[in-house]
């Protein structure tokens, strides 16, 4: 599973790193950074966190494939 953030769409709400701290963190500029861009198939916790963050992002800036 691949996780990406489109920083041009990100509005800096911070929901991703608040709800998925195993996948995202807050960068020095206040924008999120992806800690784990490639999540293994057997890492169920991170997969669930990444998918939840994608659904909850108000700007639609997170893509999980």
N, CA, C and O atoms as a CHARMM CRD file, in Angstrom:
* protein
*
  260
    1    1 UNK  N      0.85500  -1.17000   0.00000 PROA 1      0.00000
    2    1 UNK  CA     0.00000   0.00000   0.00000 PROA 1      0.00000
    3    1 UNK  C      0.90000   1.23100   0.00000 PROA 1      0.00000
    4    1 UNK  O      1.83800   1.32400   0.79200 PROA 1      0.00000
    5    2 UNK  N      0.61000   2.17000  -0.88800 PROA 2      0.00000
    6    2 UNK  CA     1.37400   3.41300  -0.97300 PROA 2      0.00000
    7    2 UNK  C      0.54200   4.56800  -0.42600 PROA 2      0.00000
    8    2 UNK  O     -0.66400   4.65000  -0.66100 PROA 2      0.00000
    9    3 UNK  N      1.21100   5.45900   0.30900 PROA 3      0.00000
   10    3 UNK  CA     0.55000   6.60700   0.92400 PROA 3      0.00000
   11    3 UNK  C      1.22600   7.87300   0.41200 PROA 3      0.00000
   12    3 UNK  O      2.45000   7.99900   0.44900 PROA 3      0.00000
   13    4 UNK  N      0.40400   8.81100  -0.06800 PROA 4      0.00000
   14    4 UNK  CA     0.94100  10.08200  -0.56600 PROA 4      0.00000
   15    4 UNK  C      0.08400  11.23800  -0.07000 PROA 4      0.00000
   16    4 UNK  O     -1.10100  11.07900   0.22400 PROA 4      0.00000
   17    5 UNK  N      0.71600  12.40600   0.01500 PROA 5      0.00000
   18    5 UNK  CA     0.00500  13.64000   0.35000 PROA 5      0.00000
   19    5 UNK  C      0.28600  14.64700  -0.75200 PROA 5      0.00000
   20    5 UNK  O      1.43800  14.87500  -1.12100 PROA 5      0.00000
   21    6 UNK  N     -0.77100  15.24300  -1.27200 PROA 6      0.00000
   22    6 UNK  CA    -0.64700  16.32900  -2.24400 PROA 6      0.00000
   23    6 UNK  C     -0.58700  17.62500  -1.44300 PROA 6      0.00000
   24    6 UNK  O     -1.61800  18.17200  -1.05000 PROA 6      0.00000
   25    7 UNK  N      0.63000  18.11100  -1.20500 PROA 7      0.00000
   26    7 UNK  CA     0.80200  19.29300  -0.36200 PROA 7      0.00000
   27    7 UNK  C      0.20300  20.55300  -0.98000 PROA 7      0.00000
   28    7 UNK  O     -0.05700  21.52400  -0.26900 PROA 7      0.00000
   29    8 UNK  N     -0.01600  20.54900  -2.27900 PROA 8      0.00000
   30    8 UNK  CA    -0.65700  21.71100  -2.90400 PROA 8      0.00000
   31    8 UNK  C     -2.14300  21.77800  -2.54100 PROA 8      0.00000
   32    8 UNK  O     -2.74400  22.85100  -2.59100 PROA 8      0.00000
   33    9 UNK  N     -2.73000  20.64900  -2.18000 PROA 9      0.00000
   34    9 UNK  CA    -4.13700  20.60300  -1.76200 PROA 9      0.00000
   35    9 UNK  C     -4.30000  20.68800  -0.24900 PROA 9      0.00000
   36    9 UNK  O     -5.35600  21.09000   0.23900 PROA 9      0.00000
   37   10 UNK  N     -3.26600  20.31300   0.49400 PROA 10     0.00000
   38   10 UNK  CA    -3.32900  20.26500   1.95700 PROA 10     0.00000
   39   10 UNK  C     -3.58500  21.66300   2.52100 PROA 10     0.00000
   40   10 UNK  O     -2.95400  22.64000   2.11800 PROA 10     0.00000
   41   11 UNK  N     -4.52000  21.73100   3.46000 PROA 11     0.00000
   42   11 UNK  CA    -4.85500  23.00000   4.10200 PROA 11     0.00000
   43   11 UNK  C     -4.33800  23.06500   5.54300 PROA 11     0.00000
   44   11 UNK  O     -4.60400  24.03000   6.25900 PROA 11     0.00000
   45   12 UNK  N     -3.60400  22.03900   5.95900 PROA 12     0.00000
   46   12 UNK  CA    -2.96500  22.04300   7.27000 PROA 12     0.00000
   47   12 UNK  C     -3.88300  21.83000   8.45500 PROA 12     0.00000
   48   12 UNK  O     -3.59400  22.30700   9.55300 PROA 12     0.00000
   49   13 UNK  N     -4.98800  21.12100   8.25500 PROA 13     0.00000
   50   13 UNK  CA    -5.90800  20.85200   9.36600 PROA 13     0.00000
   51   13 UNK  C     -5.28400  19.95500  10.43000 PROA 13     0.00000
   52   13 UNK  O     -5.61500  20.07500  11.60900 PROA 13     0.00000
   53   14 UNK  N     -4.38800  19.05900  10.02800 PROA 14     0.00000
   54   14 UNK  CA    -3.69000  18.19500  10.98000 PROA 14     0.00000
   55   14 UNK  C     -4.43400  16.94700  11.37700 PROA 14     0.00000
   56   14 UNK  O     -3.97600  16.22200  12.26000 PROA 14     0.00000
   57   15 UNK  N     -5.55500  16.66900  10.76300 PROA 15     0.00000
   58   15 UNK  CA    -6.30900  15.46500  11.13000 PROA 15     0.00000
   59   15 UNK  C     -5.52100  14.19300  10.85000 PROA 15     0.00000
   60   15 UNK  O     -5.62700  13.21400  11.58900 PROA 15     0.00000
   61   16 UNK  N     -4.74100  14.21000   9.79400 PROA 16     0.00000
   62   16 UNK  CA    -4.00800  12.99200   9.42600 PROA 16     0.00000
   63   16 UNK  C     -3.02700  12.58400  10.51000 PROA 16     0.00000
   64   16 UNK  O     -3.00700  11.42000  10.91100 PROA 16     0.00000
   65   17 UNK  N     -2.21400  13.50800  10.99100 PROA 17     0.00000
   66   17 UNK  CA    -1.24300  13.09400  12.00200 PROA 17     0.00000
   67   17 UNK  C     -1.84400  12.99900  13.38700 PROA 17     0.00000
   68   17 UNK  O     -1.23000  12.41000  14.27800 PROA 17     0.00000
   69   18 UNK  N     -3.02000  13.55600  13.59800 PROA 18     0.00000
   70   18 UNK  CA    -3.70700  13.36100  14.87600 PROA 18     0.00000
   71   18 UNK  C     -4.33400  11.97600  14.94100 PROA 18     0.00000
   72   18 UNK  O     -4.29800  11.33400  15.99000 PROA 18     0.00000
   73   19 UNK  N     -4.90700  11.50700  13.84000 PROA 19     0.00000
   74   19 UNK  CA    -5.60600  10.22200  13.85600 PROA 19     0.00000
   75   19 UNK  C     -4.75000   9.05600  13.35800 PROA 19     0.00000
   76   19 UNK  O     -5.09300   7.89600  13.59100 PROA 19     0.00000
   77   20 UNK  N     -3.66000   9.34600  12.68600 PROA 20     0.00000
   78   20 UNK  CA    -2.82300   8.27700  12.13900 PROA 20     0.00000
   79   20 UNK  C     -1.35200   8.57700  12.42700 PROA 20     0.00000
   80   20 UNK  O     -0.54800   8.73700  11.50900 PROA 20     0.00000
   81   21 UNK  N     -1.02100   8.65000  13.69300 PROA 21     0.00000
   82   21 UNK  CA     0.33200   9.03300  14.09900 PROA 21     0.00000
   83   21 UNK  C      1.39400   7.99300  13.74000 PROA 21     0.00000
   84   21 UNK  O      2.58600   8.30000  13.76400 PROA 21     0.00000
   85   22 UNK  N      0.98700   6.78700  13.41300 PROA 22     0.00000
   86   22 UNK  CA     1.94300   5.76500  12.98800 PROA 22     0.00000
   87   22 UNK  C      2.30500   5.92300  11.51200 PROA 22     0.00000
   88   22 UNK  O      3.23200   5.27600  11.02400 PROA 22     0.00000
   89   23 UNK  N      1.56900   6.78800  10.80000 PROA 23     0.00000
   90   23 UNK  CA     1.78600   6.96800   9.36700 PROA 23     0.00000
   91   23 UNK  C      2.22700   8.39600   9.02900 PROA 23     0.00000
   92   23 UNK  O      3.04300   8.59300   8.12900 PROA 23     0.00000
   93   24 UNK  N      1.69400   9.38700   9.74100 PROA 24     0.00000
   94   24 UNK  CA     1.95700  10.79500   9.44700 PROA 24     0.00000
   95   24 UNK  C      2.51700  11.52100  10.67100 PROA 24     0.00000
   96   24 UNK  O      2.31700  11.10000  11.81100 PROA 24     0.00000
   97   25 UNK  N      3.22000  12.61500  10.40600 PROA 25     0.00000
   98   25 UNK  CA     3.68300  13.49900  11.46300 PROA 25     0.00000
   99   25 UNK  C      3.59600  14.92700  10.94200 PROA 25     0.00000
  100   25 UNK  O      3.42100  15.15700   9.74600 PROA 25     0.00000
  101   26 UNK  N      3.72000  15.86700  11.84800 PROA 26     0.00000
  102   26 UNK  CA     3.69700  17.27600  11.48200 PROA 26     0.00000
  103   26 UNK  C      5.12300  17.71600  11.15100 PROA 26     0.00000
  104   26 UNK  O      6.04100  17.54300  11.95300 PROA 26     0.00000
  105   27 UNK  N      5.29100  18.28000   9.97700 PROA 27     0.00000
  106   27 UNK  CA     6.59600  18.77400   9.57200 PROA 27     0.00000
  107   27 UNK  C      6.88300  20.13700  10.17900 PROA 27     0.00000
  108   27 UNK  O      6.00200  20.73600  10.79700 PROA 27     0.00000
  109   28 UNK  N      8.09200  20.63200  10.01300 PROA 28     0.00000
  110   28 UNK  CA     8.48200  21.91500  10.59500 PROA 28     0.00000
  111   28 UNK  C      7.68600  23.10000  10.05400 PROA 28     0.00000
  112   28 UNK  O      7.61400  24.14800  10.69600 PROA 28     0.00000
  113   29 UNK  N      7.09000  22.93500   8.87500 PROA 29     0.00000
  114   29 UNK  CA     6.29400  24.00200   8.27400 PROA 29     0.00000
  115   29 UNK  C      4.81100  23.90800   8.63200 PROA 29     0.00000
  116   29 UNK  O      3.99800  24.69100   8.14200 PROA 29     0.00000
  117   30 UNK  N      4.46400  22.93800   9.49600 PROA 30     0.00000
  118   30 UNK  CA     3.08000  22.75500   9.89300 PROA 30     0.00000
  119   30 UNK  C      2.29100  21.85500   8.96200 PROA 30     0.00000
  120   30 UNK  O      1.13600  21.53400   9.24300 PROA 30     0.00000
  121   31 UNK  N      2.88500  21.45100   7.87800 PROA 31     0.00000
  122   31 UNK  CA     2.24200  20.52800   6.93200 PROA 31     0.00000
  123   31 UNK  C      2.62400  19.10100   7.30300 PROA 31     0.00000
  124   31 UNK  O      3.67000  18.87400   7.91100 PROA 31     0.00000
  125   32 UNK  N      1.78700  18.14800   6.94500 PROA 32     0.00000
  126   32 UNK  CA     2.08700  16.75900   7.29800 PROA 32     0.00000
  127   32 UNK  C      3.21100  16.17100   6.44900 PROA 32     0.00000
  128   32 UNK  O      3.46600  16.60600   5.32600 PROA 32     0.00000
  129   33 UNK  N      3.86200  15.18500   7.01500 PROA 33     0.00000
  130   33 UNK  CA     4.84600  14.37700   6.29600 PROA 33     0.00000
  131   33 UNK  C      4.44800  12.91500   6.46000 PROA 33     0.00000
  132   33 UNK  O      3.90900  12.51800   7.49400 PROA 33     0.00000
  133   34 UNK  N      4.71700  12.12900   5.44100 PROA 34     0.00000
  134   34 UNK  CA     4.41900  10.70000   5.48600 PROA 34     0.00000
  135   34 UNK  C      5.62000   9.99500   6.09600 PROA 34     0.00000
  136   34 UNK  O      6.72500  10.05700   5.55800 PROA 34     0.00000
  137   35 UNK  N      5.40000   9.33000   7.21300 PROA 35     0.00000
  138   35 UNK  CA     6.46500   8.58200   7.88300 PROA 35     0.00000
  139   35 UNK  C      6.70900   7.23000   7.22900 PROA 35     0.00000
  140   35 UNK  O      7.84000   6.74600   7.17300 PROA 35     0.00000
  141   36 UNK  N      5.62200   6.62600   6.73200 PROA 36     0.00000
  142   36 UNK  CA     5.69900   5.28900   6.14200 PROA 36     0.00000
  143   36 UNK  C      5.00100   5.32900   4.77800 PROA 36     0.00000
  144   36 UNK  O      3.80500   5.05000   4.69100 PROA 36     0.00000
  145   37 UNK  N      5.73500   5.67300   3.71500 PROA 37     0.00000
  146   37 UNK  CA     5.09600   5.78800   2.39900 PROA 37     0.00000
  147   37 UNK  C      4.69700   4.44400   1.78800 PROA 37     0.00000
  148   37 UNK  O      3.79600   4.38900   0.95100 PROA 37     0.00000
  149   38 UNK  N      5.35500   3.36800   2.19900 PROA 38     0.00000
  150   38 UNK  CA     5.02900   2.02500   1.71000 PROA 38     0.00000
  151   38 UNK  C      4.67600   1.15100   2.90300 PROA 38     0.00000
  152   38 UNK  O      5.54600   0.78700   3.69400 PROA 38     0.00000
  153   39 UNK  N      3.39800   0.81600   3.02700 PROA 39     0.00000
  154   39 UNK  CA     2.92500   0.01100   4.15100 PROA 39     0.00000
  155   39 UNK  C      2.79000  -1.43300   3.70700 PROA 39     0.00000
  156   39 UNK  O      2.14600  -1.72100   2.69800 PROA 39     0.00000
  157   40 UNK  N      3.40000  -2.34700   4.46200 PROA 40     0.00000
  158   40 UNK  CA     3.31900  -3.77300   4.15800 PROA 40     0.00000
  159   40 UNK  C      1.87900  -4.26200   4.29400 PROA 40     0.00000
  160   40 UNK  O      1.10300  -3.73900   5.09400 PROA 40     0.00000
  161   41 UNK  N      1.54300  -5.26200   3.50900 PROA 41     0.00000
  162   41 UNK  CA     0.19100  -5.82200   3.53700 PROA 41     0.00000
  163   41 UNK  C     -0.18900  -6.38400   4.89600 PROA 41     0.00000
  164   41 UNK  O     -1.36500  -6.36200   5.26000 PROA 41     0.00000
  165   42 UNK  N      0.76800  -6.88200   5.64800 PROA 42     0.00000
  166   42 UNK  CA     0.46100  -7.47900   6.94700 PROA 42     0.00000
  167   42 UNK  C      0.43600  -6.46000   8.08800 PROA 42     0.00000
  168   42 UNK  O      0.18900  -6.83100   9.23500 PROA 42     0.00000
  169   43 UNK  N      0.68600  -5.19000   7.79200 PROA 43     0.00000
  170   43 UNK  CA     0.65600  -4.13500   8.81000 PROA 43     0.00000
  171   43 UNK  C     -0.75500  -3.53400   8.87300 PROA 43     0.00000
  172   43 UNK  O     -1.00400  -2.42900   8.38900 PROA 43     0.00000
  173   44 UNK  N     -1.65300  -4.28800   9.47800 PROA 44     0.00000
  174   44 UNK  CA    -3.07600  -3.94800   9.49700 PROA 44     0.00000
  175   44 UNK  C     -3.34300  -2.61400  10.19600 PROA 44     0.00000
  176   44 UNK  O     -4.16900  -1.83100   9.72700 PROA 44     0.00000
  177   45 UNK  N     -2.66900  -2.35100  11.29000 PROA 45     0.00000
  178   45 UNK  CA    -2.89300  -1.11600  12.04600 PROA 45     0.00000
  179   45 UNK  C     -2.57600   0.11300  11.19800 PROA 45     0.00000
  180   45 UNK  O     -3.38300   1.04000  11.12900 PROA 45     0.00000
  181   46 UNK  N     -1.42500   0.12900  10.56000 PROA 46     0.00000
  182   46 UNK  CA    -1.05800   1.27700   9.72600 PROA 46     0.00000
  183   46 UNK  C     -1.97700   1.39600   8.50900 PROA 46     0.00000
  184   46 UNK  O     -2.32800   2.50500   8.10600 PROA 46     0.00000
  185   47 UNK  N     -2.36300   0.27400   7.92800 PROA 47     0.00000
  186   47 UNK  CA    -3.27600   0.31800   6.78700 PROA 47     0.00000
  187   47 UNK  C     -4.60500   0.95200   7.18400 PROA 47     0.00000
  188   47 UNK  O     -5.15100   1.76900   6.44300 PROA 47     0.00000
  189   48 UNK  N     -5.12200   0.58000   8.34400 PROA 48     0.00000
  190   48 UNK  CA    -6.38500   1.15100   8.82300 PROA 48     0.00000
  191   48 UNK  C     -6.23300   2.63800   9.11100 PROA 48     0.00000
  192   48 UNK  O     -7.11500   3.42600   8.77000 PROA 48     0.00000
  193   49 UNK  N     -5.12100   3.03200   9.73800 PROA 49     0.00000
  194   49 UNK  CA    -4.89600   4.43700  10.04000 PROA 49     0.00000
  195   49 UNK  C     -4.79200   5.25900   8.75500 PROA 49     0.00000
  196   49 UNK  O     -5.39200   6.33000   8.66100 PROA 49     0.00000
  197   50 UNK  N     -4.04700   4.77600   7.77400 PROA 50     0.00000
  198   50 UNK  CA    -3.87900   5.50400   6.51700 PROA 50     0.00000
  199   50 UNK  C     -5.20900   5.65200   5.78400 PROA 50     0.00000
  200   50 UNK  O     -5.51200   6.72500   5.26100 PROA 50     0.00000
  201   51 UNK  N     -5.99400   4.59600   5.74300 PROA 51     0.00000
  202   51 UNK  CA    -7.29200   4.63700   5.06600 PROA 51     0.00000
  203   51 UNK  C     -8.25000   5.58800   5.76700 PROA 51     0.00000
  204   51 UNK  O     -8.99600   6.31500   5.11100 PROA 51     0.00000
  205   52 UNK  N     -8.23500   5.59000   7.07900 PROA 52     0.00000
  206   52 UNK  CA    -9.08200   6.50800   7.84200 PROA 52     0.00000
  207   52 UNK  C     -8.68800   7.95700   7.59300 PROA 52     0.00000
  208   52 UNK  O     -9.55000   8.81900   7.42100 PROA 52     0.00000
  209   53 UNK  N     -7.39200   8.22500   7.57400 PROA 53     0.00000
  210   53 UNK  CA    -6.91100   9.58100   7.32000 PROA 53     0.00000
  211   53 UNK  C     -7.31000  10.04500   5.92700 PROA 53     0.00000
  212   53 UNK  O     -7.67600  11.20500   5.73600 PROA 53     0.00000
  213   54 UNK  N     -7.24000   9.14700   4.95700 PROA 54     0.00000
  214   54 UNK  CA    -7.65100   9.48800   3.58800 PROA 54     0.00000
  215   54 UNK  C     -9.12500   9.89600   3.55700 PROA 54     0.00000
  216   54 UNK  O     -9.49000  10.88800   2.92700 PROA 54     0.00000
  217   55 UNK  N     -9.95600   9.13100   4.23300 PROA 55     0.00000
  218   55 UNK  CA   -11.39500   9.43800   4.25000 PROA 55     0.00000
  219   55 UNK  C    -11.71700  10.71400   5.01400 PROA 55     0.00000
  220   55 UNK  O    -12.65900  11.42200   4.65800 PROA 55     0.00000
  221   56 UNK  N    -10.95300  11.01900   6.05500 PROA 56     0.00000
  222   56 UNK  CA   -11.26100  12.14700   6.92200 PROA 56     0.00000
  223   56 UNK  C    -10.59200  13.44900   6.49600 PROA 56     0.00000
  224   56 UNK  O    -10.88600  14.49600   7.07400 PROA 56     0.00000
  225   57 UNK  N     -9.71500  13.42000   5.52000 PROA 57     0.00000
  226   57 UNK  CA    -9.02300  14.64000   5.09300 PROA 57     0.00000
  227   57 UNK  C    -10.01400  15.57500   4.40300 PROA 57     0.00000
  228   57 UNK  O    -10.54500  15.22900   3.34700 PROA 57     0.00000
  229   58 UNK  N    -10.27500  16.75400   4.97700 PROA 58     0.00000
  230   58 UNK  CA   -11.26800  17.65700   4.39900 PROA 58     0.00000
  231   58 UNK  C    -10.84800  18.21800   3.03600 PROA 58     0.00000
  232   58 UNK  O    -11.69900  18.66000   2.26400 PROA 58     0.00000
  233   59 UNK  N     -9.55500  18.20600   2.73700 PROA 59     0.00000
  234   59 UNK  CA    -9.07100  18.74800   1.46300 PROA 59     0.00000
  235   59 UNK  C     -8.88900  17.64800   0.40700 PROA 59     0.00000
  236   59 UNK  O     -8.61800  17.94200  -0.75700 PROA 59     0.00000
  237   60 UNK  N     -9.03700  16.39500   0.81500 PROA 60     0.00000
  238   60 UNK  CA    -8.82400  15.29400  -0.12800 PROA 60     0.00000
  239   60 UNK  C     -7.38300  15.21200  -0.60500 PROA 60     0.00000
  240   60 UNK  O     -7.11800  14.83200  -1.74600 PROA 60     0.00000
  241   61 UNK  N     -6.45700  15.56900   0.27200 PROA 61     0.00000
  242   61 UNK  CA    -5.04800  15.63400  -0.10700 PROA 61     0.00000
  243   61 UNK  C     -4.29800  14.31400   0.05500 PROA 61     0.00000
  244   61 UNK  O     -3.16000  14.19500  -0.40000 PROA 61     0.00000
  245   62 UNK  N     -4.91300  13.32500   0.69400 PROA 62     0.00000
  246   62 UNK  CA    -4.25200  12.05900   0.96500 PROA 62     0.00000
  247   62 UNK  C     -4.73700  11.00300  -0.01800 PROA 62     0.00000
  248   62 UNK  O     -5.93500  10.85600  -0.25700 PROA 62     0.00000
  249   63 UNK  N     -3.78100  10.27300  -0.58000 PROA 63     0.00000
  250   63 UNK  CA    -4.10000   9.16900  -1.48200 PROA 63     0.00000
  251   63 UNK  C     -3.47900   7.89800  -0.93100 PROA 63     0.00000
  252   63 UNK  O     -2.29200   7.85900  -0.60500 PROA 63     0.00000
  253   64 UNK  N     -4.29800   6.85600  -0.83200 PROA 64     0.00000
  254   64 UNK  CA    -3.83700   5.54000  -0.38700 PROA 64     0.00000
  255   64 UNK  C     -4.18200   4.55500  -1.48800 PROA 64     0.00000
  256   64 UNK  O     -5.34500   4.40100  -1.85900 PROA 64     0.00000
  257   65 UNK  N     -3.15900   3.89100  -2.00500 PROA 65     0.00000
  258   65 UNK  CA    -3.37000   2.91300  -3.09600 PROA 65     0.00000
  259   65 UNK  C     -2.84100   1.56100  -2.70200 PROA 65     0.00000
  260   65 UNK  O     -2.92500   0.61300  -3.48200 PROA 65     0.00000
